[in-house]
Amino acid sequence: MKRIAIFASGNGSNAENIVKYFKDNSTIKVEMLASNNPKAGVLERIKKYGIKTFIFDKVELVNGKVLKELQSQKISFIVLAGFLLKMPQTIIRPYLNNIINIHPSLLPLYGGKGMYGIHVHKKVSKSKDLESGITIHFVNNSYDDGAIIFQAKCSLYPNIKPKEIQKKVHKLEIKFLPLVIQNLLDGND
């Protein structure tokens, strides 16, 4: 059994989508939802699925408490879905190539510290780009810098508003993130 931990800091639509996708899977299970934000919408959203939740702070992420919890739950794969803290080496090392992140742009464009959510879409809009999309990548010790696993694009039109870009990009996130997770985990047998 491949056991997934999802890390999220916000609303959690991607996290819920992953949980629903793997709900009846016999070899892949979402075991836990971890969040650094005790008021994150994802915590309420995930309740109805009976998934274990784990709340922690920045110090606990670094000092080993989060790693101990991952190990106690026998987590084999980590998905960052709207998680805003940088993963420390203490977690990256034991989970090397088993932590992925979804980013709402076509990296290397618009990545790095502070580049998440609507901030990314504002940059895309301001740059008058005619396409955007998602990047799913492995996590390393730099923001949005790990090896790219998958990208999907969507067309934009001149003067498109950031909220409209966000909607288009979110559709790609919902469509592709669970599929990429499944492909990665099915390929790790």
N, C-alpha and C positions, 0 to 999 in steps of 0.2 A: 504494500500500500504506500503510495506517495502522499505525503501529508504536507499541505500548504499552509503557510501563515501569510495573511494579507496585512500589510502595514498601510494605514490610511490616517489622514489628519482632518478630513473635511466631510463633505456630504455623503460620499460613499456609493454613488451610482455604479461606478466600475466594480467596486468590491461586491456589491449585491449581485451584479451581473455574473461575476465569477462564481459566487456561491450557487446561484440558480443553475448555471451551466453544468457544474460538477455534482449537483445534488444527488443524482442517481447513478453516478459513476462508481464502478466496483473497484477501480484501481487507483483513483485519484480522489482525495478528500480535502476540502477546506477544513482544517482543524481549528484555526484560531484567527481572530481579528485583533491586531495590536494597534494601539493608538497612543500618541503623545498628547492628545487633546481630549480631556475628560468631557468636553461639551460638544464633541464632533457629532454631526448628524448621522454619521455612519454607525455609531453605537446603537442608536434607536432603530435604524433601518435594518440592522443585522439581527436584532433580538428574535424576530419571528422564526428564524432558521435554527435556533438552538446552538449557534456557534459560540464557542468560548471566546470571551473578550479579555484582553489584558491591557491595562492602562499603565503607562510608565512616564517618567520625565526624562529630560535630556541627560542628566547624570546617570540614571539607571541604564540608559541606552549604552553608555560608554563603560560603566563600571562592572559589567558582567551580569547584572540581574536579568536583562532581557535575553542574553545568550543562554543563561541557565533555564529560563522559561521555555525557550525554543527547544532546547535539548530535552527537557522534561516532557514536552509534548511530542517528542520524536519528529520534529519538523525536518523535512528534507528539501523544501523549496520555499523561497520567499518572493512574494510579489509586492512591489511598492506601487500603490494605486492612489496617487494623490497624497503621498507622504512627503512632508516638507523638511524633515531633518536629514542631515547627511549621515549615511551609515558609517559607523566607525570600523576601523580595521579589526577590532575584536569580534565583529560579526562577519565582516567580509571574508576574512581568512578561512574560517571553518566552512563557509558557504560559498567559496569561490566558484563562479560559473553556475551558481544555484540561487542567485538573487537577480531579479529583473525589475526594470522600471519602465513605465510608460510615460512618454513625454509628448506634449501637445504641439510639436512642430517637427519639421524635417531636419533633425540634427545633421550637421553641426550648427545649423541656423538657430538662433534664439534659445540657446541652452545656457546653463550656468546658474550660479547663486542668484536667487530672486526671480528666476525665470520659471514661473509656473502659472497655470490657469490663465485668467484674463490678461495678465501682464504680457504673456507671450503673444496673445492674439492682438493686443494693442500694437506691439512691435511689428507684427506681420502687416496689419492694416496701415500703419504709418509708412512702412517700406513699400507699400503698393504692390506687394507680391501677388502674383496671379495663381499661386497654388500654395497650399499648406498641407498639413497632414499629421500623422503620428509616427513616432519612432519608439520601438520597443528595443531596449538594450540591456546588456549585462551591467551590473553595478560594480564600479571600482571605487578608488578613494578620491575621485574628483567628480563634481557635479556633472551629470549628463555626458560623461566622457568614455564610458565603457563600450565594448564592441557592439556594433549594431546587429541585431538579430533580424529585424523586420521593419519595413516602412510601408505606409499606405498614404496615397495622396488624394486630395480633393481640389477641384478647380475653384478659383475665386474670381470675382469680377471687380473692376475698378471701383474704388470708393466704398467697398464693403465695410460694414461696421464690425468692430471686434466681437460683439455678441453673436452676430451671424456666423462669423468664422468659428466661434466656440461651438455653436450647434452643429456645423458641418463636421468639425474635427471630432466632436463627441460621438457622432454616429459611427465614425471609423473605430474609435476606442471600443465601443460596445460590440461592434461586429467582429473585430479581430483579436482583442486581447485574450479571451478564453481559448480561441483556436491556437494561438501561438503557444500559450501555456501547455495545452494538450500535446501539441507537436513536440515541444521540448521534453516533456515528461515521458511521452511514449517512446521517444528516441533515446532515453536514458536507461533503458532496461539492460 
